[in-house]
Amino acid sequence: MAKIYSLKPESVKIYNDLIAAYRGEEQFYKAASIWCDNEGYKIPFFVDLMHYMHHRAHRIERKLTDTGTLPVLPDIKAIQPKAAGLISLINEGYERAYKLCEMLNDDVKMAGDDVKTVNHLCKYVAKQEDIVNKFAEMLKRLKGVDESNRGMLMMLIKKIFS
């Protein structure tokens, strides 16, 4: 019988914490997508991020079970964006994405000499940095736009996502 690679306890904690973080982000992006739909903004970015966060959490859960560890499934409460408008919603998304990126970088450091975990997490860091950069690009392009000018906002959003 083949030996199952087992994770160090530190790595199990890292992965369980990431499952909770990704599930929380999934809920945020779901709520952000619904908010955009209700406001008449068609922004597939939030839906894409919701699916990405779901997929990432699932992949981590599978990694844990494949290594003989049961994942701790988090109790996620409904998350509502605090946004008063689209730009503030994008800013909130940026702040959350940046915070998750910092968490992933800290996790890489905590994984220490567990090379398999470090290599695995580095892939997540790179993707999260891409997400942070996308939010930063959106905010840069929307800088100075009055949120009450829906026509201008819609035109810029269409340009950003086309």
MARVOGU-67791 format. One line per field, with one value per residue (C-alpha): residue in three letters; x, y, z; chain. Coordinates in Angstrom, 2 decimals, always signed. Layout:
type (Ala, ...)
px (X, ...)
py (Y, ...)
pz (Z, ...)
mol (A, ...)
END
This chain:
type (Met, Ala, Lys, Ile, Tyr, Ser, Leu, Lys, Pro, Glu, Ser, Val, Lys, Ile, Tyr, Asn, Asp, Leu, Ile, Ala, Ala, Tyr, Arg, Gly, Glu, Glu, Gln, Phe, Tyr, Lys, Ala, Ala, Ser, Ile, Trp, Cys, Asp, Asn, Glu, Gly, Tyr, Lys, Ile, Pro, Phe, Phe, Val, Asp, Leu, Met, His, Tyr, Met, His, His, Arg, Ala, His, Arg, Ile, Glu, Arg, Lys, Leu, Thr, Asp, Thr, Gly, Thr, Leu, Pro, Val, Leu, Pro, Asp, Ile, Lys, Ala, Ile, Gln, Pro, Lys, Ala, Ala, Gly, Leu, Ile, Ser, Leu, Ile, Asn, Glu, Gly, Tyr, Glu, Arg, Ala, Tyr, Lys, Leu, Cys, Glu, Met, Leu, Asn, Asp, Asp, Val, Lys, Met, Ala, Gly, Asp, Asp, Val, Lys, Thr, Val, Asn, His, Leu, Cys, Lys, Tyr, Val, Ala, Lys, Gln, Glu, Asp, Ile, Val, Asn, Lys, Phe, Ala, Glu, Met, Leu, Lys, Arg, Leu, Lys, Gly, Val, Asp, Glu, Ser, Asn, Arg, Gly, Met, Leu, Met, Met, Leu, Ile, Lys, Lys, Ile, Phe, Ser)
px (+0.00, +1.28, +2.23, +0.03, +1.94, +0.89, +0.93, +2.65, +0.24, +1.31, +0.36, -3.00, -3.75, -2.67, -4.93, -7.92, -7.53, -7.35, -10.54, -12.32, -10.80, -11.70, -15.25, -15.68, -14.40, -16.73, -19.67, -18.44, -18.12, -21.52, -23.05, -21.09, -22.39, -25.97, -25.49, -24.20, -27.14, -29.61, -27.95, -27.95, -24.20, -23.19, -19.79, -18.77, -15.56, -17.32, -19.03, -15.69, -14.07, -16.92, -16.35, -12.57, -12.81, -15.21, -12.89, -9.80, -11.46, -12.60, -9.08, -7.65, -10.33, -9.36, -5.67, -6.39, -8.54, -6.03, -3.37, -5.54, -6.73, -10.33, -10.75, -12.45, -15.43, -16.01, -19.26, -19.59, -22.11, -23.68, -21.40, -22.86, -20.70, -20.46, -20.46, -22.48, -21.71, -19.83, -16.46, -16.63, -17.60, -14.55, -12.42, -13.80, -12.99, -9.45, -8.96, -10.22, -8.09, -5.01, -5.67, -5.96, -2.71, -0.96, -2.40, -1.07, +2.39, +2.38, +1.30, +4.26, +6.57, +4.78, +5.07, +8.83, +10.64, +7.54, +8.58, +5.41, +3.18, +5.36, +5.31, +1.56, +0.94, +3.21, +0.78, -2.03, +0.03, +0.67, -3.04, -4.02, -1.51, -3.17, -6.54, -5.14, -3.60, -6.91, -8.70, -5.91, -6.21, -9.98, -9.57, -6.91, -9.17, -12.12, -10.15, -11.91, -15.20, -18.28, -20.29, -23.51, -22.62, -23.96, -23.56, -19.83, -19.44, -21.23, -19.11, -15.85, -16.94, -17.80, -14.39, -12.56, -14.23, -14.22)
py (+0.00, +3.46, +5.79, +8.86, +12.13, +13.69, +17.34, +18.91, +20.26, +23.84, +23.27, +21.78, +24.92, +27.13, +25.26, +25.26, +29.01, +29.49, +27.48, +29.87, +32.91, +31.72, +30.77, +34.23, +35.90, +33.73, +35.10, +38.68, +38.42, +36.75, +39.65, +42.16, +40.53, +40.68, +44.32, +45.15, +43.35, +45.23, +48.54, +47.73, +47.19, +44.16, +43.28, +39.66, +40.20, +39.69, +36.50, +35.22, +35.93, +34.21, +31.07, +31.32, +31.57, +28.61, +26.55, +27.49, +26.50, +23.22, +22.47, +23.02, +20.78, +18.09, +18.54, +17.95, +14.87, +13.49, +13.66, +11.89, +14.98, +16.07, +19.77, +22.00, +23.47, +27.03, +28.52, +31.42, +34.12, +36.18, +39.03, +42.26, +44.81, +48.12, +49.97, +53.11, +53.00, +51.08, +52.75, +52.14, +48.51, +48.11, +49.74, +47.32, +44.43, +45.79, +46.00, +42.45, +41.09, +42.85, +41.47, +37.92, +38.44, +39.47, +36.42, +34.14, +35.73, +35.24, +31.62, +31.01, +32.25, +30.12, +27.00, +27.35, +24.21, +22.36, +22.70, +21.12, +23.54, +26.52, +25.60, +25.09, +28.42, +30.35, +29.57, +31.05, +34.15, +34.79, +34.54, +36.72, +39.35, +39.34, +39.96, +42.82, +44.35, +44.11, +45.95, +48.56, +49.04, +49.55, +52.09, +53.95, +54.21, +55.32, +57.92, +61.26, +59.89, +61.08, +58.01, +59.89, +60.19, +56.75, +57.35, +58.03, +55.19, +52.73, +53.82, +53.37, +50.03, +48.77, +49.93, +48.31, +44.93, +44.76)
pz (+0.00, -0.91, +1.91, +2.22, +2.53, +5.83, +6.69, +9.66, +12.31, +11.46, +7.82, +8.79, +10.82, +7.91, +5.50, +7.85, +8.40, +4.63, +4.11, +6.49, +4.76, +1.25, +2.30, +3.85, +0.67, -1.40, +0.60, +0.24, -3.55, -3.76, -1.83, -3.95, -7.12, -5.87, -4.85, -8.36, -9.99, -7.80, -8.72, -12.44, -12.81, -14.86, -13.45, -13.99, -11.99, -8.65, -9.87, -11.17, -7.80, -5.96, -8.04, -7.66, -3.85, -3.76, -5.96, -3.93, -0.63, -2.17, -3.45, +0.03, +1.56, -0.97, -0.17, +3.49, +2.88, +0.37, +3.07, +5.64, +7.50, +7.88, +7.13, +9.66, +7.87, +9.04, +10.20, +7.78, +8.56, +5.81, +4.82, +3.53, +1.76, +3.59, +0.28, -0.25, -3.98, -6.63, -6.08, -2.35, -3.07, -5.31, -2.62, -0.03, -2.37, -2.78, +0.99, +1.49, -1.36, +0.03, +3.52, +2.12, +0.20, +3.42, +5.17, +2.43, +2.63, +6.41, +5.88, +3.58, +6.35, +8.97, +6.80, +7.22, +6.15, +4.89, +1.25, -0.19, +1.71, +0.82, -2.88, -2.77, -1.03, -3.40, -6.25, -4.17, -3.38, -7.08, -7.97, -5.02, -6.08, -9.52, -7.86, -5.76, -8.90, -10.79, -7.99, -7.88, -11.65, -11.35, -8.55, -10.52, -13.56, -11.43, -9.46, -9.39, -10.77, -8.92, -7.83, -8.45, -12.17, -13.09, -16.83, -16.54, -14.07, -16.36, -19.34, -17.40, -15.95, -19.44, -20.68, -17.76, -18.24, -22.04)
mol (A, A, A, A, A, A, A, A, A, A, A, A, A, A, A, A, A, A, A, A, A, A, A, A, A, A, A, A, A, A, A, A, A, A, A, A, A, A, A, A, A, A, A, A, A, A, A, A, A, A, A, A, A, A, A, A, A, A, A, A, A, A, A, A, A, A, A, A, A, A, A, A, A, A, A, A, A, A, A, A, A, A, A, A, A, A, A, A, A, A, A, A, A, A, A, A, A, A, A, A, A, A, A, A, A, A, A, A, A, A, A, A, A, A, A, A, A, A, A, A, A, A, A, A, A, A, A, A, A, A, A, A, A, A, A, A, A, A, A, A, A, A, A, A, A, A, A, A, A, A, A, A, A, A, A, A, A, A, A, A, A, A)
END
